Amino acid sequence: MFDVISAIIMGIVEGLTEFLPVSSTGHLILTAHLLSFEGERAKTFEVVIQFGAVLAVFVLYFKTFMKILTFRLGSGINILHLLLAMLPAGVIGVLAHSFIKQYLFGPETVLIGLVLGGILMIVAERSKKAVTSEELNDITYKQAFMIGCFQILALWPGFSRSGSTISGGILAGTSQKAAAEFTFIVSVPIMGGASLLDLIDNRAGLTGEDLPLFLIGLCASFVVGMLAVVTFVNMMKKLRLSWFAYYRFAVAIVFFFILL
């Protein structure tokens, strides 16, 4: 029963934090540490519930993805925008994958990422950069590539992919809302590919006995992820990025004393 409760909690945490600029990876590592849900089995479980979050975005933006897959250039975002946004972090991620998994996936490094990512978000919000792309389809190729460059920071657990890319979007001249939606869309191929690689690496942890537990976590992540994305996008015109930064600082302080 404890495993089932842990699976639900982890699924909710993944779905709620994956698309908020607070670092889902960081929250999962810290939550797993508190629940003592660690080891190879837990690593495989975390990969599986990420698919739930990916599926949530794919369902919500299904029409946009179908348009992107038509390979039409020149009318709103297209496949080239995604490729430009994926390229920087994709290259660095492949080259440094083993190093990141071995040395950066720990509670201490997450706390550092939470603080540094929060500082970046405050800097972006206070930059007063003129908005040249108000809506998702206004984003230029140059802005897509700049957002992709900031996505490299998210390879450090705790930095937050959405926090890094939304900050990058603001600094590149997009609105918060446009940057957030573009972040969600780019997350599908990025997270889908990364999760697939991780699943292959952790395939030894997949057993038929754990399938019900994994499905529970995946479903929780999917449902909560859909609610989180819809709510977050609707509130992006009113929310200040710095609010999430202060939350990150508070989490880092609390867990610093817990981990002492």
C-alpha positions as CSV (number, residue, x, y, z in Angstrom):
1,M,0.0,0.0,0.0
2,F,2.9,2.4,0.8
3,D,4.2,1.8,-2.7
4,V,0.8,2.7,-4.2
5,I,0.6,5.9,-2.2
6,S,4.2,6.8,-3.1
7,A,3.4,6.2,-6.8
8,I,0.4,8.5,-6.6
9,I,2.4,11.2,-4.8
10,M,5.2,11.0,-7.3
11,G,2.8,11.1,-10.2
12,I,1.1,14.2,-8.9
13,V,4.4,15.9,-8.2
14,E,5.6,15.1,-11.8
15,G,2.4,16.3,-13.4
16,L,2.2,19.4,-11.3
17,T,5.8,20.5,-11.6
18,E,6.9,19.4,-15.1
19,F,5.5,22.4,-16.8
20,L,5.9,25.0,-14.0
21,P,9.2,26.8,-13.6
22,V,10.1,25.1,-10.4
23,S,12.0,22.0,-11.7
24,S,10.1,18.7,-11.8
25,T,13.4,16.7,-11.7
26,G,14.4,18.5,-8.6
27,H,11.1,18.0,-6.9
28,L,11.1,14.3,-7.8
29,I,14.6,13.7,-6.4
30,L,13.7,15.5,-3.2
31,T,10.3,13.8,-2.9
32,A,11.8,10.4,-3.6
33,H,14.4,11.1,-0.9
34,L,11.7,11.9,1.6
35,L,9.6,8.8,0.7
36,S,12.7,6.6,0.6
37,F,11.6,5.6,-2.9
38,E,15.0,5.3,-4.4
39,G,17.2,2.8,-6.4
40,E,16.9,1.3,-9.9
41,R,13.2,0.6,-9.6
42,A,12.5,4.2,-8.6
43,K,14.6,5.6,-11.5
44,T,12.6,3.5,-14.0
45,F,9.4,4.7,-12.4
46,E,10.4,8.3,-12.7
47,V,11.0,7.8,-16.5
48,V,7.6,6.2,-16.9
49,I,5.6,9.0,-15.2
50,Q,7.4,11.5,-17.4
51,F,5.6,9.9,-20.3
52,G,2.4,10.8,-18.6
53,A,3.3,14.5,-18.6
54,V,4.5,14.3,-22.2
55,L,1.2,12.7,-23.2
56,A,-0.8,15.5,-21.5
57,V,0.9,18.2,-23.6
58,F,0.5,16.2,-26.8
59,V,-3.3,15.8,-26.2
60,L,-3.8,19.5,-25.3
61,Y,-1.8,20.7,-28.3
62,F,-2.7,18.0,-30.7
63,K,-3.9,20.3,-33.5
64,T,-0.6,22.4,-33.2
65,F,1.5,19.2,-33.5
66,M,-0.5,18.1,-36.6
67,K,0.1,21.4,-38.2
68,I,3.9,21.2,-37.4
69,L,4.1,17.7,-38.9
70,T,2.8,19.0,-42.2
71,F,6.3,20.7,-42.6
72,R,4.8,23.9,-43.8
73,L,7.2,26.9,-43.4
74,G,6.2,30.5,-43.1
75,S,2.9,30.4,-41.2
76,G,3.4,30.3,-37.5
77,I,5.6,27.9,-35.7
78,N,6.7,24.9,-37.7
79,I,9.2,22.0,-37.6
80,L,12.2,24.3,-38.1
81,H,11.3,26.2,-34.9
82,L,11.3,22.9,-33.0
83,L,14.6,21.7,-34.5
84,L,16.3,25.0,-33.7
85,A,15.1,24.9,-30.1
86,M,16.0,21.2,-29.6
87,L,19.5,21.4,-31.2
88,P,21.6,23.1,-28.5
89,A,20.4,21.0,-25.5
90,G,20.1,17.9,-27.6
91,V,23.8,18.0,-28.6
92,I,25.1,18.8,-25.2
93,G,22.7,16.3,-23.6
94,V,23.9,13.4,-25.7
95,L,27.6,14.3,-25.1
96,A,27.3,14.8,-21.4
97,H,24.5,12.3,-20.6
98,S,26.6,9.9,-18.6
99,F,28.3,12.7,-16.6
100,I,25.0,14.4,-15.8
101,K,23.4,11.1,-14.6
102,Q,26.4,10.1,-12.5
103,Y,27.3,13.4,-10.9
104,L,24.4,15.9,-11.0
105,F,21.4,13.8,-9.9
106,G,21.5,14.3,-6.2
107,P,19.7,16.4,-3.5
108,E,22.6,18.8,-3.0
109,T,23.1,19.7,-6.7
110,V,19.3,20.1,-7.0
111,L,19.3,22.8,-4.3
112,I,22.1,24.7,-6.2
113,G,20.0,24.4,-9.4
114,L,16.9,25.7,-7.6
115,V,18.7,28.8,-6.4
116,L,20.5,29.6,-9.6
117,G,17.4,29.0,-11.7
118,G,15.4,31.3,-9.5
119,I,18.0,34.1,-9.9
120,L,17.8,33.7,-13.7
121,M,14.0,34.1,-13.6
122,I,14.3,37.3,-11.6
123,V,16.9,38.7,-14.0
124,A,14.7,37.8,-17.0
125,E,11.6,39.4,-15.4
126,R,13.5,42.6,-14.5
127,S,15.2,42.9,-17.9
128,K,12.3,45.0,-19.3
129,K,13.0,43.5,-22.8
130,A,10.6,44.8,-25.4
131,V,8.1,42.1,-26.5
132,T,8.2,41.5,-30.2
133,S,6.4,38.1,-30.2
134,E,3.1,38.3,-28.2
135,E,1.6,35.0,-29.3
136,L,3.0,31.5,-30.0
137,N,2.9,31.8,-33.7
138,D,4.8,35.1,-33.6
139,I,8.0,33.5,-32.4
140,T,10.9,33.8,-34.9
141,Y,13.6,31.3,-35.8
142,K,16.2,33.4,-34.0
143,Q,14.0,33.4,-30.8
144,A,13.5,29.7,-31.1
145,F,17.2,29.1,-31.2
146,M,17.9,31.4,-28.3
147,I,15.3,29.6,-26.2
148,G,17.0,26.4,-27.2
149,C,20.3,27.7,-25.9
150,F,18.8,28.5,-22.6
151,Q,17.4,25.0,-22.5
152,I,21.0,23.8,-22.0
153,L,20.8,25.1,-18.4
154,A,18.0,22.6,-17.7
155,L,20.4,19.7,-18.1
156,W,21.5,20.6,-14.5
157,P,18.8,19.1,-12.3
158,G,16.9,21.7,-10.3
159,F,17.4,24.5,-12.9
160,S,14.1,23.7,-14.5
161,R,13.6,23.3,-18.2
162,S,10.5,25.5,-18.3
163,G,12.1,28.1,-16.0
164,S,15.2,28.3,-18.2
165,T,13.3,28.4,-21.5
166,I,10.6,30.9,-20.4
167,S,13.4,33.1,-19.0
168,G,15.2,32.7,-22.3
169,G,12.1,33.5,-24.3
170,I,11.5,36.7,-22.3
171,L,15.2,37.8,-22.8
172,A,14.7,37.0,-26.5
173,G,11.7,39.3,-26.8
174,T,8.7,36.9,-26.4
175,S,5.8,37.3,-24.0
176,Q,5.7,35.0,-21.0
177,K,2.6,33.3,-22.4
178,A,4.2,32.7,-25.8
179,A,7.4,31.4,-24.2
180,A,5.5,29.1,-21.9
181,E,3.4,27.5,-24.7
182,F,6.5,27.1,-26.9
183,T,8.3,25.5,-24.0
184,F,5.4,23.0,-23.6
185,I,5.5,22.1,-27.3
186,V,9.2,21.6,-27.4
187,S,9.1,19.5,-24.3
188,V,7.3,16.7,-26.2
189,P,10.1,15.6,-28.5
190,I,12.8,16.6,-25.9
191,M,11.3,14.8,-23.0
192,G,9.9,11.9,-25.1
193,G,13.4,11.2,-26.6
194,A,15.2,11.6,-23.2
195,S,12.7,9.4,-21.5
196,L,13.1,6.7,-24.2
197,L,16.9,6.7,-23.7
198,D,16.5,6.5,-20.0
199,L,14.0,3.7,-20.3
200,I,16.4,1.7,-22.4
201,D,19.1,2.3,-19.9
202,N,16.9,1.2,-17.0
203,R,15.0,-1.6,-18.8
204,A,16.3,-4.1,-16.2
205,G,14.0,-2.3,-13.7
206,L,10.9,-3.1,-15.8
207,T,9.0,-6.1,-14.5
208,G,5.4,-7.3,-15.0
209,E,5.0,-7.2,-11.2
210,D,5.5,-3.4,-11.1
211,L,3.3,-2.6,-14.1
212,P,0.2,-1.7,-12.1
213,L,2.2,0.6,-9.9
214,F,3.8,2.3,-12.9
215,L,0.4,2.7,-14.6
216,I,-1.0,4.4,-11.5
217,G,1.9,6.9,-11.4
218,L,1.6,7.5,-15.2
219,C,-2.2,8.2,-15.0
220,A,-1.7,10.5,-12.0
221,S,1.0,12.4,-13.9
222,F,-1.2,12.6,-17.1
223,V,-4.3,14.0,-15.3
224,V,-2.5,16.5,-13.1
225,G,-0.2,17.5,-16.0
226,M,-3.2,18.5,-18.1
227,L,-4.7,20.5,-15.3
228,A,-1.4,22.2,-14.6
229,V,-0.7,23.2,-18.2
230,V,-4.2,24.6,-18.8
231,T,-4.1,26.6,-15.5
232,F,-0.6,27.8,-16.0
233,V,-1.2,29.1,-19.6
234,N,-4.3,30.9,-18.6
235,M,-2.5,32.6,-15.7
236,M,0.7,33.6,-17.5
237,K,-0.5,37.1,-18.3
238,K,-1.0,37.8,-14.6
239,L,1.7,35.7,-12.9
240,R,5.1,37.1,-12.2
241,L,8.0,34.8,-12.9
242,S,9.7,36.1,-9.7
243,W,6.9,34.4,-7.6
244,F,8.1,31.0,-8.7
245,A,11.7,32.1,-8.0
246,Y,10.9,33.0,-4.4
247,Y,9.1,29.6,-4.1
248,R,12.2,27.9,-5.3
249,F,14.4,29.7,-2.8
250,A,12.0,28.7,0.0
251,V,12.1,25.0,-1.1
252,A,15.9,25.1,-1.3
253,I,16.1,26.5,2.3
254,V,13.7,24.0,3.7
255,F,15.4,21.0,2.1
256,F,18.8,22.4,3.0
257,F,17.9,22.0,6.7
258,I,16.2,18.6,6.1
259,L,19.3,17.3,4.4
260,L,21.7,18.6,7.1
